[in-house]
Amino acid sequence: MRKAILSCLIPAALVLGASGAECVVRYYILELPSLKSSVSDASLPGIAKPRRTGPMSGGSPEPDASVVYDMACGVSETGVIAGRSGATIVTWGLSGEEPKSRYKPPKEQVADVTATNGTGVMCGRIADIETGRTKAIVVDETGKLTDLGDIGGRHADARGINDSGAVIGSAFTKEGESKAFLWKPKGSMQALALLSGFTRSGAHDINTAGQIVGFCGPSAVIWEADGSVKELSMPKDHNRCVAYAVNSKGQVAGEATDAQNKTRAFFWDPQKGTAVQMESAPGYEESRAEDLNDKGHIVGWVRSSQNETRAAMWNTEGKLADLGQLSKDVDSQAFGINNAGFIVGVTKSRDGKTQHAVVWTPKNE
């Protein structure tokens, strides 16, 4: 375990409002230890693929067997950090204890975890290295893996899970079209409703009330618990939007892409019905919001034209704080935050071959 003083573009402190009160929160970073077996595991295909990366990420080279490649994807309200060390799905505690192995796939497969709920159940996907087929999965507290099925195609990916065990994600039809799905325990995978005129969709998060967010066609959308779908109002001049996270208040965070193909993080409040565009840092024109908690604290990352990323945090007004990274690394991304303010994600080496799972710990001032 290593603690590091943050080296930031913008001080890693942010005035955050909570229940009408304001406080300054400063963050400290802790490296999460690797499984002893993760060094050799890192040579498997598919390891170098962080959660929710897309065109903005630029991709990462495949690591060799001499490096460690870890990732922290989500953190529960009970303080369980879910992620992967090498090829193994693991959990950590907030104090940086040795990871506990939850599920290690056979050599012909690679597993990813994307989210965890309050009871410690995780969701993600498992991929067959030879065929490339992917399956949406759930892994429970005992390490039991459940295949969530499909909607006729060869690929499915679970992205979010709530405390009731409902899972959402994206799955392909036999015609090759992506559809947002909902899966419930003792049920089967069901495609969600579409906006009129569009056939492609995907789901990224689900809250305790059963509200689901994602995209349909070029629009960020929210599915209500009754199954109805609504387009979210976005900043002007943006032609492609995706919602990545929803909290228990129905507030939403995600990214919106403009006509110049520049992507900016946004926050959407159901009380106002409009989206707020998040600040960027000097030299870091693009951004993405990956998660938010019930206090409206939003986390994600900003990206430079040189494809460098910095873990970031915003308040609901769009004000930015840079979370920094381990002193030995140059890039970072934040993927999850709980209501206590603990943030998880990764920091990366300059050559992209080594990736460390980290937790940012809050300290109120």
C-alpha positions in Angstrom: 0.0 0.0 0.0 1.2 3.5 -0.8 -0.2 6.9 0.1 0.7 9.8 -2.1 0.3 13.5 -1.9 -1.7 14.6 -4.8 -0.1 16.5 -7.6 -3.0 18.4 -9.2 -3.8 20.8 -12.0 -6.5 22.2 -9.7 -6.3 21.8 -5.9 -7.9 18.5 -4.9 -10.4 20.3 -2.7 -14.0 21.2 -3.6 -16.8 23.1 -1.9 -19.6 20.6 -1.9 -23.2 21.2 -0.8 -24.9 18.6 1.3 -28.4 19.1 2.7 -28.1 22.9 2.5 -24.6 23.0 4.2 -21.3 23.5 2.5 -18.0 22.0 3.4 -14.5 21.8 1.8 -13.5 18.2 1.1 -9.9 17.3 0.4 -8.9 13.9 -0.9 -6.0 11.5 -0.3 -5.0 8.6 -2.5 -4.3 5.0 -1.5 -3.0 2.3 -3.8 -4.8 -1.0 -3.4 -2.6 -4.1 -3.3 -2.6 -6.7 -6.1 -3.2 -10.4 -5.8 0.0 -12.3 -5.8 -1.1 -14.1 -8.9 -2.0 -11.0 -10.9 1.4 -10.4 -12.4 1.2 -13.6 -14.5 -2.5 -13.1 -15.1 -1.8 -9.7 -16.8 -0.5 -11.4 -19.9 -4.0 -12.7 -20.8 -5.8 -11.0 -23.7 -8.4 -8.4 -22.9 -6.9 -7.3 -19.5 -6.1 -3.8 -20.6 -9.7 -2.7 -21.0 -11.0 -0.3 -18.3 -14.6 0.1 -17.5 -16.8 2.2 -19.8 -13.9 3.3 -22.0 -14.9 4.3 -25.6 -13.6 6.7 -28.2 -12.3 9.1 -25.6 -10.0 6.6 -24.0 -7.8 6.0 -27.0 -7.4 2.4 -25.8 -4.4 0.8 -24.0 -1.7 -1.5 -25.2 -1.9 -5.1 -24.0 0.4 -5.5 -20.9 3.1 -8.2 -20.7 3.5 -10.7 -17.9 6.0 -8.6 -16.0 3.6 -5.9 -14.9 0.5 -5.5 -12.7 -2.8 -4.5 -14.2 -5.5 -3.8 -11.6 -8.8 -1.9 -11.7 -11.3 -0.7 -9.0 -14.7 -0.2 -10.7 -17.2 0.5 -7.9 -17.6 1.0 -4.2 -20.7 0.0 -2.1 -22.3 1.9 0.7 -20.9 -0.8 3.1 -17.3 0.0 1.9 -16.7 -2.9 -0.4 -14.6 -2.0 -3.4 -15.2 -4.2 -6.5 -12.7 -4.7 -9.2 -10.2 -6.9 -10.9 -6.6 -7.8 -10.2 -5.0 -9.4 -13.3 -7.7 -11.9 -14.5 -9.4 -12.3 -11.1 -12.5 -10.5 -9.9 -11.7 -9.3 -6.4 -12.9 -7.1 -3.6 -10.9 -4.7 -1.3 -11.7 -2.8 1.9 -11.4 1.0 2.2 -8.2 0.7 4.2 -6.3 -1.1 1.5 -6.4 -4.6 2.9 -5.1 -7.5 0.8 -7.7 -8.3 -1.9 -10.1 -11.2 -1.6 -10.5 -13.4 -4.7 -14.2 -13.6 -5.7 -14.0 -15.4 -9.1 -11.1 -16.5 -11.3 -12.2 -17.5 -14.8 -10.7 -20.5 -16.6 -7.7 -19.8 -18.8 -9.8 -19.6 -22.0 -11.9 -16.8 -20.6 -11.5 -13.2 -19.3 -13.9 -11.7 -16.7 -14.7 -8.0 -16.1 -16.6 -6.5 -13.2 -18.5 -3.2 -13.7 -20.5 -2.6 -10.6 -21.5 -3.8 -7.1 -24.6 -3.4 -5.0 -25.0 -2.9 -1.2 -25.1 -6.6 -0.5 -21.8 -7.3 -2.3 -23.2 -8.9 -5.5 -21.3 -7.8 -8.6 -22.1 -7.7 -12.2 -20.0 -7.6 -15.4 -19.2 -9.8 -18.3 -17.1 -12.8 -19.2 -15.5 -13.2 -22.6 -14.3 -16.3 -24.5 -10.8 -15.6 -25.8 -11.1 -17.9 -28.8 -14.6 -17.1 -30.0 -14.8 -13.5 -28.7 -18.4 -14.2 -27.4 -19.3 -12.2 -24.3 -21.9 -13.0 -21.6 -23.4 -10.8 -19.0 -22.8 -12.2 -15.5 -23.6 -11.8 -11.8 -21.1 -13.0 -9.2 -22.5 -13.3 -5.6 -20.8 -13.1 -2.2 -19.7 -16.7 -2.4 -18.2 -16.5 -5.9 -21.0 -18.2 -7.6 -21.4 -17.0 -11.2 -24.7 -16.6 -13.0 -25.0 -16.3 -16.8 -27.9 -13.8 -17.4 -28.7 -15.1 -20.9 -29.1 -13.2 -24.1 -31.6 -11.8 -26.5 -30.5 -13.8 -29.5 -27.0 -12.3 -30.2 -23.4 -13.3 -29.3 -22.7 -10.4 -27.0 -24.1 -9.2 -23.7 -22.5 -6.9 -21.0 -24.0 -6.1 -17.5 -23.3 -2.6 -16.4 -25.3 -1.9 -13.3 -27.0 -3.6 -10.3 -29.2 -2.4 -7.5 -29.8 -3.7 -4.0 -32.8 -5.8 -5.2 -30.5 -7.6 -7.6 -32.0 -6.1 -10.8 -29.3 -5.9 -13.4 -29.1 -3.7 -16.5 -26.7 -3.5 -19.5 -26.5 -4.0 -23.2 -27.1 -7.1 -25.4 -27.1 -7.7 -29.1 -29.8 -9.3 -31.1 -29.1 -11.9 -33.8 -29.2 -9.1 -36.3 -26.3 -7.4 -34.5 -28.2 -4.4 -33.0 -27.4 -3.3 -29.4 -30.4 -3.2 -27.0 -30.7 -2.0 -23.4 -31.8 -4.8 -21.2 -33.2 -5.5 -17.7 -32.7 -8.8 -15.8 -34.3 -9.7 -12.5 -33.5 -12.6 -10.2 -35.7 -15.6 -11.1 -36.5 -13.9 -14.4 -34.9 -13.6 -17.9 -33.2 -10.8 -19.9 -35.7 -8.4 -21.4 -35.1 -5.6 -23.9 -36.2 -2.2 -22.8 -38.5 0.2 -24.7 -37.1 2.4 -27.4 -37.6 6.1 -28.4 -39.7 6.3 -31.5 -37.7 6.1 -34.7 -34.6 4.4 -33.1 -33.5 0.8 -32.9 -30.2 1.0 -30.9 -29.9 1.4 -27.2 -27.8 0.6 -24.1 -28.2 0.8 -20.3 -25.5 1.9 -17.9 -27.0 2.3 -14.4 -30.0 1.5 -12.2 -31.0 3.0 -8.9 -32.9 1.6 -5.9 -36.3 2.8 -7.3 -35.7 0.9 -10.6 -34.9 4.0 -12.7 -32.5 3.1 -15.5 -30.3 5.4 -17.5 -28.3 5.0 -20.8 -28.9 6.0 -24.4 -31.3 5.4 -27.3 -30.1 6.4 -30.7 -28.1 9.7 -30.2 -29.9 10.6 -27.0 -29.3 10.2 -23.3 -32.4 8.6 -21.8 -34.0 7.5 -18.5 -36.3 4.5 -18.2 -38.8 4.8 -15.4 -39.7 1.8 -13.2 -42.9 1.3 -15.2 -40.8 0.7 -18.3 -41.5 4.1 -20.1 -38.5 5.9 -21.7 -37.8 9.6 -21.8 -35.2 11.6 -23.6 -33.1 13.9 -21.3 -32.8 17.6 -22.3 -29.1 18.2 -23.0 -26.9 21.3 -23.6 -27.4 23.0 -27.0 -25.3 21.9 -30.0 -24.7 18.4 -28.7 -25.6 15.6 -31.1 -24.7 12.5 -29.2 -25.3 11.9 -25.5 -25.0 9.0 -23.0 -26.2 8.8 -19.4 -23.8 6.8 -17.3 -25.1 7.1 -13.7 -28.3 7.8 -11.8 -28.7 8.3 -8.0 -31.6 7.7 -5.7 -33.0 11.2 -6.4 -33.2 10.5 -10.1 -30.2 12.9 -10.8 -28.2 11.8 -13.8 -24.6 12.2 -15.0 -22.9 11.3 -18.3 -21.3 12.8 -21.4 -22.5 14.8 -24.4 -20.6 15.1 -27.7 -20.7 18.3 -29.8 -20.5 18.8 -33.6 -16.7 19.0 -33.3 -16.7 15.5 -31.7 -15.6 17.0 -28.4 -17.1 15.3 -25.3 -18.1 17.0 -22.1 -19.4 15.7 -18.8 -22.9 16.8 -17.8 -25.2 16.7 -14.8 -29.0 16.5 -15.2 -31.5 17.3 -12.4 -35.1 16.1 -12.7 -36.4 19.1 -10.7 -35.0 21.5 -13.3 -35.3 19.3 -16.4 -32.1 20.6 -17.9 -28.4 19.6 -18.0 -25.4 21.5 -16.6 -22.1 21.1 -18.5 -19.2 20.4 -16.2 -16.0 22.4 -16.2 -12.8 21.2 -17.8 -9.2 22.0 -16.8 -6.7 24.1 -18.8 -5.4 21.8 -21.6 -8.0 19.2 -20.9 -10.9 20.0 -23.2 -12.9 16.8 -22.9 -14.5 15.1 -20.0 -16.7 12.3 -18.9 -18.9 11.8 -15.7 -18.9 8.1 -14.7 -20.8 8.2 -11.4 -22.5 10.3 -8.8 -23.8 9.8 -5.2 -27.0 10.9 -3.5 -25.3 14.2 -2.4 -24.7 15.2 -6.0 -21.0 14.6 -5.9 -19.9 13.6 -9.5 -16.8 11.8 -10.5 -15.1 10.9 -13.8 -12.2 12.3 -15.7 -10.9 15.0 -18.0 -8.8 14.3 -21.1 -6.2 16.3 -23.0 -5.6 16.5 -26.8 -2.5 14.2 -26.1 -4.9 11.6 -24.7 -3.8 12.1 -21.1 -6.6 11.7 -18.5 -7.0 13.0 -15.0 -9.5 11.8 -12.4 -11.9 14.5 -11.7 -14.7 15.5 -9.3 -17.5 18.0 -9.8 -20.3 19.5 -7.7 -23.8 20.0 -9.2 -22.8 23.5 -10.4 -20.1 22.0 -12.5 -17.1 23.2 -10.5 -14.1 21.0 -11.0 -11.4 19.5 -8.7 -8.5 17.4 -10.0 -8.1 14.2 -8.0 -4.6 13.5 -9.2 -2.8 10.2 -9.3 -0.1 8.2 -7.6 3.2 10.0 -7.8 4.7 7.2 -10.0 1.9 7.4 -12.6 0.8 10.0 -15.1 -2.8 9.2 -15.9 -5.9 8.5 -13.8 -9.6 7.9 -14.0 -12.4 7.8 -11.4 -15.2 5.2 -11.9 -17.3 5.2 -8.7 -18.3 7.1 -5.5 -20.4 6.1 -2.6 -22.5 8.4 -0.3 -19.6 8.6 2.3 -17.5 10.2 -0.5 -15.0 7.4 -1.1 -13.9 7.4 -4.7 -12.4 4.4 -6.6 -10.6 4.1 -10.0 -7.2 3.7 -11.5 -3.9 5.4 -12.1 -1.6 4.4 -15.0 2.1 4.5 -15.9 3.3 6.6 -18.8 3.8 3.6 -21.1 0.3 2.4 -20.3 1.5 -1.1 -19.3 0.9 -0.8 -15.6 -2.4 0.2 -14.0 -3.0 0.5 -10.3 -6.4 0.3 -8.5 -6.8 3.2 -6.1 -9.2 4.7 -3.6 -9.4 8.4 -2.9 -10.3 9.0 0.8 -12.2 12.2 1.8 -11.2 14.4 4.6 -13.6 17.3 5.5 -12.0 20.6 6.5 
